Amino acid sequence: MTLRLPPKARGELVEIRFLLQAAARGLVVAKPWGDNLPFDFVVGRGRRWLRVQVKSTMHRVYRGYQLITMHRSKGRGYTARDTDFLAAYVIPDDAWYLIPVEAWTGKLAIVLFPRLRPTRGGRFEQYREAWDLLAG
């Protein structure tokens, strides 16, 4: 992915990547009209549907990548009222994290460690490439 894009364009490309990854796994993906909701997609299969907020990072900190997890427009963190999952994409490492809202709610930023073995990384490594959590 080209890294020298304006943030909005980069975010749109990451959303396209999410759509392709989810659809390739047999999930149905719907994009709500407009961008005024606190989630980017509705994803599901059968009777289970989940709201997913997609975010990306390439900001290195120590041995990981920092991801801002708050509403940019509202200046506050997401809650279970806003979304069900965070789909976090680490651009330089082409790594996805599918994190339930309960695991990161109340935090304005998290750090992801895709270059470390999952057993040596941080608390969110259990969610790396955890697409099955969206499948139910």
N, C-alpha and C positions, 0 to 999 in steps of 0.2 A: 504494500500500500504506500502511496506517495505521502510522505510525512509533512511536506511543505504546503499544506493546504490551509485555508482559513478554518478555524474551529468548527463553524457550522457545516462546511462542506465535508470535513473529516468525519463529523458525527453522522452525516447522512450516508456516507460510504460504509461506516461501521454498522449502521442499521441495515443496509443492504446485505452485508456479510452475515449478520445475525439471521435475517430472513432466509437466506440460502442455506445456512447451517441447520436451522430448525426444520425447514421443509425437507431437506435431504434425509432427516431422521424420521420422516413420516408425520411430523406435527403439522397441524393446520395453523397458519399464521394470519392474523388480521391486523391491519393498520388503521386505527381510528382516523377520521378526517380531522385535519388541523393539528395544531401542536399545543393546545391549551390544557391537555390532561396530564396528570402526573405519571403517566406510563406511556410507552411507545408502541407496544404491541399487546394483543390478546393472543395467547397461544394455547392450544389444546388438542385433545383427541377424545372423541366420545362426549361424555357429559361433564368432563372436568376442563375448566377454562381458567387461565391464570393471566394476570396483568404483569407485564414485564417492562422494566425500565432498562434501556440500553445505555451504557456509558463506556468510554474508552480512556486509556492513558498511555503515555510514553514518557512520563515524568519519573526519572530514576531517583530513588532515595536508598542510601546504603546498598543493600543487595537485592532490593525489590523495586516495585513501582507504586507510587502513590496515586490513588484514585479518589477524586472528590465525589462524595456521595450525597451531597445536598442539592436541593432545588436551587438552581442558579438564579431564577427569577424571584423566589420567595425567601432565599437566605436561611433556610432551615432544612433539617434532615427529613428524609422520607419516613413514613410510618405505614403500618398495615392498612390504614385507610386509603393510602395512595397507590400502593403497588403490592404485588405478591413476591416478585423476584427481581433481583438485579442481575442483568447479563453484562458482566464486566469483561472488556476485551483489552488485552495487553498487546498493543500494536507491534512493537519490535520483536516479540516472541511468538506472535500468532497464537495466543493462548486465551481461551474463554473460561470464565468462572460463572457458574449459575448459582447464585447465592440467595437463599430464602430471606425475606425481609427481616425475620426475627433475628437472624445472625448479624445484621449490620445496622438495624434501626437505632437511632440516637447518635450515630457516629457521623461526623461531617466529612471524614476521610478514612480510608483504609489502605493498607499496604499489602500488595500481592507479590509472591515470590516464585514466578514460573521457572526460574533457572535453577532452583534448588529441588532436590528430591522432595516429594510430598511429605515424607516423614520428617524432613529437616526444615520445612518452610513454616510459614505462619499459620494462624488459626483458620484461614480461608482456603488452605490448600486442599482440604477435603472436597471442595466444590469445583476444583479445576476439571473442566470438561465433563461436568456432571449433568449432561443433557437428560439423563434418565429421570431426574427430578421434575422436569417439565412434562414428561410423558405420563407420569402418574402410574 
